[in-house]
Amino acid sequence: MHRELQEETDLSLADVRIVFQDTLEVEPDTMQHSEAMRVHLYLIHVPSADFAVFEGDGAEAYTIDELQARTDLSAISKRALHKVFGGTYGA
């Protein structure tokens, strides 16, 4: 995780805090995958949402209220957010 953070962003490991939250057991149909999966949840506290991303389409930052209003979250994203923060997502 540390290596990926350093390779794919300009965040310094000294400036972030990574905290393990929980592990989810995900049934095959939840992720449209043929096998059950184990997903490890981490919160990563960053000093600012203004950082460079070197792979993909960039990073986005949302408040909990904004996440709850989104309608494009995957089933596993909704479940992970509920597990960490409570509430209902993508309603």
N, C-alpha and C positions, 0 to 999 in steps of 0.2 A: 504494500500500500504506500509506503514511504517513497519507494522508487518511482511508482507511477505518478505520485503527486509531484515529484521533482521533475520527471520527464515531460509531463503534460501540462504543467502550469508554471508560472513564475513565483509561486508561493514558496516561502522559506519554511522549512520544518520547524525552525525556532519560533516562527510567528503563528503557527497553528496548534490547535489542541485536538487530539483524536481520542474519543471516548467510546469504548464498546458499550452498546446498549442492550442487545438481545440477539437471539438466534431464532429464526422462523423455519419451521418445517413446512414446505410448500408441496401440496399434492400436484400430480401431473397436470390435471385439467386447469388448475389455477393459472399456470403460466403457458398454457398451450404447448406443453412439453411432454414427452413420452415417459419421463422418469420423475420421481419425487426429487426435490432439491432442498438443500439446507442453505439458507441465506443469512449471513451475518450482518447485523445492523450496527453502524457506527455514526456518531455525530462528529462532524469536523467543524470546529469553531475557527473561523477565519477573521482576520482583523477588518476586512472590507470586502465587499462584493466586486470591487474594482481590481481584478487581476487578469493577467493574460492566460489564455488557454491555447495550447499549441496543437491540439488534435480535436477533431469533431467540429461542431458548430458554435462552440463557446459555452459559457456558463450563464446560468440565470439564477436570480435570487428571489425568493418569495417569502412573504409573511405566512403564518399559519392560516389566517383568514383567507388570503389569496389562494393558498393550496386547497382549502376546503371548497372554494368556488370553482375550481378547474374541473372541466368535464373530459379532459383528455388523459387522465392518469390511468396507468395499467392497474390491473387487479392487485398485483404484488406491491406496487407503489402505494395504493390505498391501504392495504393491510399493514405495510411497514410503517406508514405515517400514523395510522391508528394505534399501533403497538407502542410507538415512541411518544406520541403527543396526545392520544385520545381523540375523540371527535369523529366526525363523518367527513369523508372526502369524495369529491366528484359527484355530489348529489345533483 
